[in-house]
Structures are given as C-alpha cells and as structure tokens.
Amino acid sequence: MTVHTHVLAFTGVAALLTVTPGADMAMVTRTAILDGRRAAVITAAGICSGVLVWAALSALGLAAILDASAGAFTAVRLAGGAFLIVLGVRTLWLVRRHRDNVDGAPRAARAGRSHFARGLLNNLLNPKVGLFYTVLLPQFVSTQDNVLAASLLLASIHVAMGMVWLSAYAAAVTGAGAALRRPQVRRRIESVTGLVMVGLGLRVAIES
C-alpha cells in the first residue's frame, strides 16, 4: 500500500470517527449554548489538540500502556467518565439555579476558566481515543516511514477535519436564531445536554 493510499484510507476512517456523535460533540453543544460560538470553537481547538498528543504518544509507544495494562485503561476510563458526569451535573445545576442571563445571551466567561483546557482534558481522558491511535493508526504507517512524522501527519488530517466539523457544528448551534436564544427553549436544551453528558460519562465509566 502506497503512502497516498495510506492517507486516503486513514482519512476515510477518521472522517467517520469525526462525525460520529459522542462526548466531543456534547461538550461543544454545551459550550456553544452556555458561552457562545467563540468559546465553542476554542473548546474544539482543545479537543483537536488532544488528538495530536495521542498521536505523539502512540508513535513513542507510550499510549500502548492503555492497551497492555487493564489497570491503566480502567483508571483513565473512570477519570474520563467522572469528568463528563461532573460537567453534565454542573450544567443541570446551572439550569436549576437560572444562572444565565434572562435574555438568553451567552454568559461571559469567568476569569481563569479555560475552554481550551476543558476540551483538551475531555479528549485526553477518553481512553477510546488513545486506543484508536494505538491500535488503528499504526496500520496506516509504513515501516519505511519516520513513525513520529507519519503519525503526526495523519493526526493533522484528523485535526483539520475535526476543527472544520466542530466549528461548523458550533456555528449551527449558536446561529439557529431566536428560538435557541429564548430562555425557556435554551434551558430545555441545556437540560438535555446535561443529561446526555451524564449518560455518556456513565457509559464510559462502566464499559469494559
């Protein structure tokens, strides 16, 4: 298989992974609704940066620990599940306390809060992403290639698709018009998003 074929094959697989709903889209949805498009795009950048970290770790052989050690995989899985559950519960709590502006406008970001770091953590605490880059990525890297360079190249393709997809998704959520800006509708969407994040967190935590 040529390098060109490797890239095309990986792009197809990564595209399917990118558009599949999951924890990343739930987090971007939550951020877009609560804090606006810019914050959601910054969160997406953090998520995509995590992909580059996983690719580098995989190329260096460190991410293989997740595949080889049940204990390491379980620890990361529980941490990731807990992270999602906390975010989901916090979203539901904010809805209950009516902490948002009455006109439905996005809240101002609080001092010291980093949407980028939140997105990065969401990705790094997802063991499935680590396993994807440990198990699947090597299938698209030739033994004649510079493993680190080839891994980062493929990951960069995944990052580019992820940024385009999540940014467009964030724009769709925040640009849906007056309907989403009405406080009652917005609270309902936030409630559903919070429940989805809690559900995803429980799923991540209990899956073997």
N, C-alpha and C positions, 0 to 999 in steps of 0.2 A: 504494500500500500504506500503510495507516494505521500509526500508532505502535504500536497494540495488536497488529496483525498482525505487525509487525516483531519485537516482543518474543516473541510466541508462536513465530514461525519460528526465531528465534535460540535460544530455549530448547530446542526440539526438537533442533537440530543440536548444541548444547553438551552436551545430555544424552547423546547418542550418543558424543561425544568423551570425556565424563567416565567412562563405564562401560567404555570400551574398554581392555583390559589393555595396559600399557606400562611405561615407566620409572618413572612416579609410583607405580603400584601395587606394582612390585617394590621400590621404596625403602621404602614404608610396610610391606610384608611383612617386609623385613629388619629394620627398626627395631622393629616390634611383637614379633618373635621374640627379638631380642637385648636390647632395652631396655624392653619393656613398652608398654602401651596409651597411657599419658600421653605418652611420648616419640614414639610414632607419630602421635598427634593433633597434637603440636607440629610434627612434620615436615610433616604435611598442611597446617597453617596456613602454613608457609613456602612450600610448593608453590603454594598458592592465592594467596598474596601476590604471587608471581611473575606470576600472571595479571593482576593489577591493574597491575603495572609494564609488562607488554607492552601492555596496552590503552592506557595513557597514552602510551607511546612511539609506538604506532600512530597515535593521534589527533594527536600532534605531528609525525608524519611521519618520525620517526627510525628506526622499525623497518623502514621501506621500504628502508633501505640493504641489508638482508638479501636483499630481492627483487631489487634493482637491481645489487648487487655480488656476483659469484661468489666473489671473494676473501674478502669479509666473511662470506658464508654458510659457506664452507669452514672458515674459522678457528673460527667458533662451533661448527660441526658436529664438528670434530676435538676441540675443548676439551670439548664435552659427552660425546663418546664416551669420551675419556680419563678423565673424571670417573667415569662409570659403571663402566668397567673397573677403575679403582683401588678403588672401593667393593666390587666383586664379588670381586676378588683378596683384598682385606683380609678380607672375610667368610670366604672359603675358608681363609685363613691362620689366622684365629681358631679355626675348626673344627679345623684340624690341630693347633694348639697347645693345644686344650682350655682356652681362657682363661675359659670361662663357669663359673658355679657348678655344683657337682656335683648339686645338687638340681633344676636346670633353671630356677631362678628368674631373672628378668631381671637383667642386670648393673646396677650403679649407674652412672649417667652420670659420666664423668670430668670433672674440673674443667676449665672453659674450653671444653668441647665444646658446640656449639650445634646442636641438632636443627633448629631453625627455619632457621638459616643454611644447613644442608645441604639442606633441602627447597627453599629459595629458589634456591640455586645449581643444583640439579637442574632447576628449571623455566627459569631464565634462560639456562642453557647448552643448552637444547633449541631449535634453530632452527625446528623444525616448529611450535612454539607461536607463535613470532614470525611465521611465515608465515601461520598461521591468523588471527592478529589483524591482519595487514597486508592479506591478500587477501580473507578472508571477512567479517571484522567490518564493513568499510565498506559491504558490501552491505545491511546492516541499519540503516544510519544515513542519515537523510534530509538533503538539502542545507539544509532549513529548520531542522534541529536544531542545538543547540550541540554540535559534534562531540566535544569532550572530555567534556562531561557525559553525552552519549548513549553514548559508548564505555565510560565507567566504569560507567554503569547496567547495560549489557549484561554487562560483565565481572563486576559484582557478582552478577548472577544465576548466572553460571558459577561464581564463587567459592562461593556458597551451596550449589549442587548438589555441588561438589567436596568441600566440608567435610563435608556430610552423608554422601556416599558413602564417602569415605576414612575418616571416623571410624567409620562402621558396619562397614566392612571391617576396620579395626584392631581393633574390639571383637570381631568374629567370629574373627579370628586368635588374639587373646590369650585369648578366652573359650571356646576349643574344648575346654577341660577338661584332665584329667590326661594325656591322650595326648600333647598337644603339650608338656607340661612334663617328660616323660620325656627324660633326656639323649640317649639313643640316637636317638629319633624326632626330637628337636629338632635334633640335629647333621645328620641327613639332610635335613631341611627347609632348614636354613641352607646346606647344600652345594648343594642345588638352586637356592635363591635366589641364591647367589653365582654359579653358572654362568649363570643367566638374566640377571643384571646384566652379566656379561662379554659374553654373547651380544648383549644389547641395545646395549652400548657399541660392539661391533664393527660391528653393523648400522648404528648411527648414523654411525660414522666412515667406513664405506665406501660408504654410499648416496650416489648423485648427486642 
